[in-house]
Amino acid sequence: MTAIFWLSRDFRFADNSALTAAADHDLLVAVFFIDRQLREQGAASRWRVQRAVQAFAKEFSRRSDGRLLILDGEPEEHLPRLCKDLSATEIYQSDWPCAVMRKVQDGVIARLEGQAQLILHQGHLLLHPRQIRAAGGGAYRVFTPFLRALRRIGVERPLPEVSRIRVATGLPQGLDPESLNLAPDLHGGAPILEQYALPAGEKAALARLDTFLATCGTYPDLRDRPDRDATSGLSEHLAVGEISPRTIWAIAIASAHAQEAKADREAVQKFLSEVAWREFAWHLLIDFPAMATRPWRNEWKDFPWQGRGEDFDAWSQARTGVPLVDAGLREMRVTGRMHNRVRMLCASYLTKHLLTDWRLGEAFFADSLTDWDPASNAMNWQWSAGSGPDATPFFRIFNPERQAQLFDPDGAYRHRWLSAESHDAKAYFATLPSRWRVPRDYPDPVDADTLKGGRERALAAWSEFRAE
């Protein structure tokens, strides 16, 4: 019997229960679709998915006697035809538990009309969403008790990699993975992203994890420093499923047990708590699918946010005059990545000093990040804006000058991305659409009085909103 393995966000061979189940059949067909939901993703994310597809396709051909089938079009159109042609009655997929994928899955099930079944496997998260619920049966709304529950339940060990893959013959031609162009709207930005790209693929993800764990004793002290390479760099591998969170968890736990120094063991636990934040974000998104477009706290629906205007344009073009904010936005434009501490500052500045709608920032990040994750991105923006569960209070407003003193004390990060002589700063201008007409000279830095005025304006808006 032939089975179909439908790739979505699981470009790996280890801890992939959907691929494992499909490989238990006599033959399998591995298929990836360039469909509507992919085309509607942000440009940088699509570009990163393309690299994941190419790396997986190459490894799939090496491990099997066949090729990855890449089809342009909707799964609901192609899958019934494939099932009929191959006499396949099972389709296996690792569930990507968000509303847009659920809609695609429902469409496939309707079109199959019972000729085959779609079998979903949990592979995107540490636990199945139903395994971790608050006392009343709903979602946890605060991270700390969520983390305690996660550790109490425990994480299962990851599955071994699939070693036996026999691919069915007589497949449609499909697309050549090396000829894909999933992000044509990046224009001149694509060659720049290539220059700054991290290696793609499962082997690269595992190697990066090993390198990080070997030196992660400094993680608690340096993880907030954008001028230092002190974080794992695994977020984009997780976003496309080149490594599973269970694999990260298991390898990190084993590393902690092998550490002699208490500080090193605690450093690993701190890292695992950040992995758990990703899990918490998905926990929230599954419970509240509109998290990217509606405030979690309903009372925030009437907050007087500003819409798109000069303030948002200056922010999105990295011309706010706040050096650490602008450096982060330039880094994201050039590399598709941004340090997490700087992400928080950029979000705080947009939503509080500029009183601009958090949804504009959320959408801008979604289009610009190679590690875009619908749950983490939405949760983090709502956290910064004050409208989400377990959010930072609106009156907690980051002071950009203080953040720079604490986390970029020598100015190395700001110099890298803002200095006219810097290669990286020059790369930023090479990525920009000509229609933006962004001047190359950096604007005068915002002074302390202006920053203070922005803070006071935000607090006044918040006080007035609460009084209504």
N, C-alpha and C positions, 0 to 999 in steps of 0.2 A: 504494500500500500504506500501511496505517496502522500506526504503532508506538506503544507505550505507554512513557511516561517515568514511572518510579516514584520519587517523591521520598522521600528518607529524611533525610539530613543534608547537603543540597546546595542551599540556597535562594539560588541565584545563576545568572547568565546567562554570566558570564565564567569561563573555565577549568573548564567543566563538560562533560567528554567524553561522559557519558551523555546529556545533553540535546543536545549537538552531533550525536551519532549518531542520536538519535531524530528530530531536525529535518531530517536528510538524507532522510527518507521523505517521501512525498507529503503525508501528514497525521500528526498525533500527538495523543495524549491524555496530558495531565499529570495524575497522580493522587497524592493523599496520603491515607494511611489513619490513622484514629484507632483504633489497635489495642491489643492486650493489652500489648505491650512498651512502648508509649508511656504507657499508663495506669499501668504499674508504675514509671515514672520518678518522681523526686522532684517535689514540687509546684512549686518555683521553676523547675526545668528545664522542666516542662510549660508553665508560664506563658510562659517565654521562647520555646519552640517555637511557641506560639500566635502570638506577635508576629511571628516569622519567617514563618509561614504567611500571615498577613494582609498583610505587606509584599510577599511574593513574589506572592501572588494579585493584588494591585493592579497590580504591575508587569507580570505575565504578561498581564493583560487589556489593558493599555496597548500592549504590544508585539505582540499577536496579535489574531486575530479571534474569540477564544473565551475560555474561563474555565478556571481550575484546578478539577479535580474532587476534592472532598473527601468521602470515604466513611467511615462509622462501621462498623468491623468488621475482620475479619481478612483480610489480603491473599490467603491461600490460598483463601478463600471467594469473594472478589470478582474476582480476576484471571482465573481460567479463564472466568468468565462474560463479562467484558469482552472477552477475546480472541475468544470465540465470536461475540459480538454485533458486534464491529468487524472480524472476519476478520483479526485481528492475529496475527502469528507471532513477533514480537520484543518483548520487554520489556527496557528498559534501566534500569539502576540504578547509582548511585554506591555502591560497597561501603562499608559502615560495618563495619569488620573486627573485630567483637566476637562473643562466643558467642551472645548473645541474638538478634542479627540473623541469624547463620548458621542458627540453628534456624528462624527465620521463612522464610528463603530455601529451606531444605531442604523445608519444608512446601509452599511454592508449587510447587517443581519436581515434587514427588510428585503434587500435585493437577492440574498441567498435563497429565500423562500424554502428553507428547510433542507436544501440539497447538501449543505455542509454546515458545520457549527464553528463559530468563532470562540476559541478557548483563550481566555485572558489569564496571564500569569503576572504575579507581583514581582517586579524587579527594579523598580525605580526608587523604592524607599527601603528603609531599614525594616519596617514592619508593615503588615497589611493595615490599611486605614482603620479597619474595624477592631484591630487588636488593642488599640490604645484610646480609651475614652474616659472622660471625666466621670465622677460619681453619678451624675444624673443621666449619663448616656450620651451627652453631647460632646462637643470638642472642648479641649482645654483652651482657656483664653489667656493664661499666664504661662510663661516659658518654664520657670523653675519647677513647679509641680509636674509639668509635662516631662521634663528631663528626669525627674525622680521616677516617674512611672515607666519611662523608657528603660531606665537602668534596672528597675525592679523586674520588668517583664523579660528583659534580655534580648539579645539579637542572635538569630540563628547563624550558624557557620555558613559561609558561602559555598555554592556548589563548585565542584571541580570543572575545569574547562572541558569543552566538548572535543573529543579526540577523533570520533568516527563520523564523517560526513560523506554521504553518497548522494549525488545530485541527479535528479531526473533529467532525461534528455528530451529533445524535441521542443525546447522552449522558444517563445517568441524572441526576436532579435534583441530588443531592449536597447538601452543607451550605453555608450562607452563611458565608464566612470571618469576617465581622464579628460573627456571632452565636455564635462558638465560646466555650466556657467549659471549657478543658482542665484548669483547676486549681481546682475548686470547694472543695477542702479548704484553700485559702489563707484563705478566709473574709475577715476584716477586713484581712488582710495584703496582698491584691491591690491595693486602692486606694493603699496606701502604696508598694508596689513601683512602681506607675504614676508616682507623684510623683518617684521617684528614677531612673526608667528612662533608659538611654541610647537614642538613636534606633536603631531597628531597620532592617534591610535592607541590601542590597549597596551602595547609594550611600553610606549612612551609614558602613559599614565602610571603604570606600575613602577617604572624607573624613577619617575618624579616623586612618587610616594616614598620609595626607599631612600632617596637622597634627602628628602625633607626630614624623615624620621631619624636619620643618622645625625642630624644637627639640630633637632627641634628643642634642645634644652633652653635655647634663647627665645623660644617662641612667645612665652608670656610677656617678656620684657620688650621685645622688638616688633611684635606683630602689628602694632599701630604706627610703625615708622614707614612712610612711603619711600623714604630715601634708602631703605635697606631691603634686601631680598630675604625676608624672614617668614613669609607665609608659604603655604603648600603649593599654591598655583594649580590646584586640582579642580577649580570650579568649572572651567569649560569642559574638562574631561567628564565630570559628573553631568553637566548639562546635556551632553549628547550620549551619555551612557557608555563611554569607553572604559569606565571602571564603575563598579557598583558601590553604593554606600556600605553594603555589608562587607565587601572585600576590604575597603578602607578601615572599617571598624575592626575586623578580625586581625589584620596585619598590624594596626596600631596597638591593639590590646596585647598582642604577642610581643611587640616592641617594648611596651611599658613593663611587662613582666620580666623582660631581659635586662632592664636598666638597674644598675646598682644604686645610683643616687636618687634620693627621694625627689629632688627638684626636677630631675629628668622624667620621672614617672608622672609627676604632677603636670609637667608640660604637655605630655601626651593626653592626659585627661582634659586639659584646657582645649586642646585641638579637637578632641572628640565632642566637647560641648558645642563647638562651632559647627561640626557636622550635624549635631542634633538640632541646631537652629534651622538648618535647611529642612529637616524632617518636620519641625514645628510649622514652618511656612506652608508646606504641603498639607499638613493636618488642617490648617486654617482654610486653605483654598478649597479643599474638598468639601468643607462644611459651608463655605461662603464663596461660591464660584465667581461672583461678580466683584471680587476683591480688587481687581485692577481698574474698575470703573465706578464703583460706589463705595462711600465710606463705610467701614465696618460699624462704627458707632453712628447710628442713624441721625442723631442730633447734629452731626457735622454736615449734613446735606445742605444746610442753609448758611454755612460760613461764607462770608463775603470775599471769596478768593478773586484775585485778578485773573483775567484770561490772557490769551496770547497778545503780547504788545512789545514795547521797546525793552522792558525789563527782561522778558523771556528771551527776546532775540539776543540781547547782550550776553545773557547767561549761556545760551546754547552756542554762541560763537566764541566763548571763552574771552569775553571782553567786559567782565564786571568791574575790573579794577581791584579785585580781591585776589592777590597772587596765588594763594594755595587753591582756591576754587578754580581759577582759570587754568592752573597747571594740571589739575585733575581732569578737566574737560578736554584739554589738549591731549593728555595721555590716552583718554578713551577714544578720541577721534583717530589717533595714529595707530594704536595697538589693539583696540577693541577691548581693552582691560582698564580697570581703575582700582586703585587700592581701596579697601573697604573703609578705612578711616576717612579718606577723602570723599568717598561716596556719601558718607553721612554728613560731612560738612557741606558738600554741594547741595544736597537735599534740604538741609536745614536753612541754608542761605536763600534758596529759591522760595521755600514755603514760608519763611518767617521774616527775614529782612526784606524780601521782595513781595511777600504776601501773594505769591503766584500759585495757582491751582496745582496741587501735587500730581494730578493726572497728566499734565503736560510734561512734567519731569519724568514720570513713569514711562510714558510713551517714547520720550526721547532716549532714555536709557535702553528701552526695549529694542529700539532701532540701531543702537550704537554698540552694544555689548556682544562680544563673541561668547560670553558665558551666560547670556540671557536665560533666566529661569523664571517662568511666569509666576510661580509662587513666591520665591525669594524677592523678586523685584517689586511685586505689588505689596508684600508685607513690609519691606524696608521703607518704601515711600510712605505708606500709611503710618508706620512707626515714627518717621521723621516729622510728618505733618501733625501728628497728635490724634489722628482719627481712627487708628487701628487698635486691636486688642494688645494689651501689654505695651502700649505705645509710650514714648517719651512725652511727658507733659508739654503742652504747647509753650508754656512759659520757660521751658528749658531751651535756651537759644545758644547755639555754639558761638563763641567769640572767635572769629577767624584769626585774629592776631595771636590770641592765646593758643589756638590749635597749632599754628605755625611754630610758635616758640617751643611747644611741647614735643611735636612730632616731626618737625623738619628744622631742628635747631640750627644747623649750619647753612640752611637754605639750598642744599644740594638738589633736592627734588624740584624746587621752584626754578632754580637756575637751569636745570636740564630742559625744562619745558617752556621757559619764557625768555631765556637769553637769546638775543638776536644772533649770536655767534654759535649757538648750539645746533648740532646736526638734527637733534630730535625736534627742536622748535621749528627748524626749516621744513622738516617733514610734515609738520602740521599744516603749513600753508599749501603744500603740494596736494593735500587731500581735499581741499575746499572747493566746492562748486564756484565757478566764476560769478554766478549770479549773486552770491553772497557779498561780493565786493568788500571783503574784510581788509582793512588797512593792516600793513605789516608792523607799524609802530604800536607798542603796547600803551594802553591808556594810562593816564595818571592814576596811581594807586589810591584807593578810597582811604580817607583819613579816619582817625579814631572817632572824631565827632560825628561823621556821617554814619559810621557803623553803629554808634550809640543811638543816633536818631532812628535808624532802621529797627533796632531792637525796641525802642520805646514805641514806635508806630505799631509794631507787631503786638506788643503787650496791650496797647490801647484798643486795638481791634479785637483782641481776645476778650478783654474785660467787657467791652460793649456787647460782644456776642453772647457772653454768659449772662449779661443783665437782661437780655430780651426775653 
